[in-house]
Amino acid sequence: MKRWTFVAVAFFAFATSAHAVETWTETWTCTHSSASDNRPTITRFEVSPPDLIEANFHQTYRIAKNNDYGIVATSSISEIEKGHKDPTVGAVSIIINKTTGEFWWVSAIAGQSAAVNQPVQGKCVKD
């Protein structure tokens, strides 16, 4: 009986560690922001396969790649949002280079100005 208990505990520990949540905190300054002081933005992301979840706004990005080198995740929209008359069509990509700590946030939203669609770069650390 002790042997089966050990096997069950070992299996549970392995299964739990394989799905452990990984978190990253990003910092960047948005130079095209309407804020006059351009204060740094700090965002925390939780890696919970198959999704990358932005903790600040509960935005979910679908993970396209997650390995020892980095994370690439995207979110897309093509719908008429509540309270709007026209559709919102676009995508956002989140890129984290795990080896250098480099972070990129890249958006392409149809109908938005070029300033809004500018990529944002920053640094990130694994929590």
C-alpha positions as CSV (number, residue, x, y, z in Angstrom):
1,M,0.0,0.0,0.0
2,K,2.8,2.4,0.8
3,R,4.3,1.9,-2.6
4,W,1.1,2.9,-4.4
5,T,0.8,6.0,-2.2
6,F,4.3,7.0,-3.1
7,V,3.6,6.5,-6.8
8,A,0.4,8.5,-6.5
9,V,2.1,11.4,-4.7
10,A,5.0,11.4,-7.2
11,F,2.6,11.4,-10.1
12,F,0.6,14.3,-8.6
13,A,3.8,16.3,-7.9
14,F,5.0,15.8,-11.5
15,A,1.6,16.8,-13.0
16,T,1.4,19.9,-10.8
17,S,4.9,21.1,-11.7
18,A,4.3,20.7,-15.4
19,H,1.4,23.2,-15.2
20,A,2.8,25.6,-12.7
21,V,2.0,29.3,-13.4
22,E,4.9,31.3,-14.5
23,T,4.7,35.1,-14.0
24,W,6.5,38.0,-15.7
25,T,6.5,41.7,-14.8
26,E,7.1,44.2,-17.7
27,T,8.0,47.9,-17.5
28,W,7.9,50.3,-20.4
29,T,7.3,53.9,-21.2
30,C,4.7,54.7,-23.8
31,T,6.0,57.6,-25.8
32,H,2.8,58.1,-27.8
33,S,0.6,58.2,-24.8
34,S,-1.6,61.2,-24.1
35,A,-0.2,61.4,-20.6
36,S,2.1,64.4,-20.3
37,D,4.6,62.8,-17.9
38,N,5.1,59.5,-19.8
39,R,5.3,57.6,-16.5
40,P,6.5,54.0,-16.9
41,T,3.7,51.4,-17.3
42,I,4.1,48.2,-15.2
43,T,2.1,45.1,-16.2
44,R,2.2,41.6,-14.8
45,F,1.5,38.6,-17.1
46,E,0.7,35.1,-15.9
47,V,1.6,32.2,-18.2
48,S,-1.2,29.6,-17.9
49,P,-1.1,27.4,-21.0
50,P,-2.7,27.7,-23.4
51,D,-3.0,31.4,-22.4
52,L,-1.0,34.4,-21.3
53,I,-3.1,36.5,-19.0
54,E,-2.5,40.2,-18.4
55,A,-3.3,40.6,-14.8
56,N,-4.0,44.4,-14.9
57,F,-6.8,44.2,-17.3
58,H,-7.6,40.4,-17.4
59,Q,-6.8,40.5,-21.1
60,T,-6.1,37.0,-22.5
61,Y,-3.5,36.3,-25.2
62,R,-3.3,32.9,-26.9
63,I,0.3,31.5,-26.5
64,A,1.7,30.7,-30.0
65,K,5.2,29.7,-28.6
66,N,6.6,29.2,-25.1
67,N,10.0,27.6,-24.7
68,D,13.3,28.3,-22.9
69,Y,14.0,31.2,-25.2
70,G,10.8,33.2,-25.1
71,I,7.0,33.6,-25.2
72,V,5.0,34.8,-28.2
73,A,1.3,35.3,-27.6
74,T,-1.5,37.1,-29.6
75,S,-5.0,38.4,-29.1
76,S,-7.3,39.4,-31.9
77,I,-10.7,41.0,-32.3
78,S,-13.2,41.3,-35.1
79,E,-16.5,42.4,-33.7
80,I,-18.7,45.3,-32.8
81,E,-17.9,46.1,-29.1
82,K,-20.6,47.0,-26.7
83,G,-21.5,50.7,-27.0
84,H,-19.9,51.1,-30.5
85,K,-21.5,51.4,-33.9
86,D,-18.5,50.3,-36.0
87,P,-16.5,47.0,-35.7
88,T,-13.1,46.8,-34.1
89,V,-10.7,44.7,-36.2
90,G,-7.1,44.1,-35.1
91,A,-4.6,42.1,-33.2
92,V,-2.0,42.6,-30.5
93,S,1.2,40.5,-30.0
94,I,3.2,40.1,-26.8
95,I,6.8,39.1,-27.1
96,I,9.0,38.2,-24.2
97,N,12.7,37.2,-24.8
98,K,13.4,35.1,-21.7
99,T,17.2,35.2,-22.2
100,T,17.5,39.0,-22.4
101,G,14.4,40.2,-20.6
102,E,13.4,42.2,-23.7
103,F,9.6,42.9,-24.0
104,W,7.6,44.0,-27.1
105,W,3.9,44.9,-27.3
106,V,2.8,45.3,-31.0
107,S,-0.6,46.3,-32.1
108,A,-2.4,46.7,-35.4
109,I,-5.9,48.0,-35.0
110,A,-7.7,49.0,-38.2
111,G,-8.9,52.6,-38.2
112,Q,-6.5,53.8,-35.4
113,S,-3.8,56.3,-35.9
114,A,-0.3,55.3,-36.7
115,A,0.7,56.6,-33.2
116,V,-1.6,54.1,-31.5
117,N,-0.3,51.3,-33.6
118,Q,3.4,52.0,-32.7
119,P,5.2,49.1,-31.0
120,V,6.2,49.5,-27.4
121,Q,9.5,48.1,-26.0
122,G,10.5,47.5,-22.4
123,K,12.2,45.2,-20.0
124,C,10.7,42.3,-18.1
125,V,11.7,40.1,-15.2
126,K,10.5,36.7,-14.2
127,D,8.8,36.8,-10.8
